[in-house]
Amino acid sequence: MANLRTTIVLPEEDVKYIKVLAATYGLTMSQVIQKSIRRAGDVLDEKPSTKQKTSGWRSVAGSLRLGGKEPSSRQEMYDEHIKRKLSA
């Protein structure tokens, strides 16, 4: 399978963390991200535990509208990123 180049937007602290992991294990940033994605896929493929807690405030927190600014759409974030790159 061929490798493809792509652009992702990450918080600065995540990029620093990936760089530290890469340096620590003698890997490239791409290798760290690839390994992380594969591991996340393995975790997601596992069957959920039957002991999942369905009550409590955390189970409903994501469904509540608490006001505040709605997050930007993916396209808006990308457009803003490109605008900043072109103006630099």
C-alpha positions in Angstrom: 0.0 0.0 0.0 1.3 3.4 -1.0 1.9 6.1 1.6 0.0 9.3 1.1 0.8 12.8 2.4 -1.9 14.7 4.2 -2.2 17.7 6.5 -3.7 17.4 9.9 -4.3 20.2 12.5 -3.2 19.3 16.0 -2.8 21.3 19.2 0.8 22.4 19.8 1.1 20.3 22.9 0.1 17.2 21.0 2.7 17.8 18.3 5.3 18.3 21.1 4.2 15.0 22.7 4.5 13.1 19.4 8.0 14.6 18.8 9.1 13.4 22.3 7.7 9.9 21.7 9.4 9.7 18.4 12.7 10.8 19.8 12.4 8.5 22.8 11.8 5.4 20.7 13.9 6.4 17.7 10.9 6.7 15.4 9.6 9.3 13.0 6.5 11.3 13.8 4.7 9.5 11.0 5.6 6.1 12.6 4.3 7.2 16.0 1.0 8.3 14.5 0.7 5.2 12.4 1.3 2.9 15.4 -1.2 5.0 17.5 -3.8 4.7 14.8 -3.4 0.9 14.5 -3.5 0.5 18.3 -6.6 2.7 18.5 -8.2 0.5 15.8 -7.4 -2.6 17.9 -9.0 -1.1 20.9 -12.1 0.0 19.0 -12.5 -3.5 17.5 -12.7 -5.0 21.0 -16.1 -5.8 22.3 -17.3 -3.3 24.9 -17.3 -4.5 28.5 -20.6 -5.7 29.8 -19.9 -3.8 33.0 -20.4 -0.4 31.4 -21.8 2.1 33.7 -24.9 3.7 32.2 -25.9 6.0 35.0 -24.3 9.1 36.4 -23.6 12.6 35.1 -21.0 11.5 32.6 -23.4 9.3 30.7 -25.6 12.3 29.8 -23.0 15.2 29.8 -22.4 14.9 26.0 -26.1 15.2 25.2 -26.7 18.4 27.1 -26.6 21.9 25.4 -24.9 24.1 28.0 -24.6 27.2 25.9 -21.4 28.7 24.7 -19.9 28.8 21.2 -20.5 25.9 18.9 -17.3 24.3 17.7 -16.2 25.2 14.2 -16.9 22.8 11.4 -14.0 20.8 9.9 -14.2 22.9 6.7 -14.1 26.2 8.7 -11.1 25.0 10.6 -9.3 24.0 7.4 -10.2 27.4 5.7 -8.8 29.3 8.7 -5.7 27.2 8.7 -5.1 27.9 5.0 -5.8 31.6 5.5 -3.2 31.7 8.3 -0.6 29.9 6.1 -1.1 32.2 3.1 -0.9 35.3 5.2 2.4 34.3 6.9 
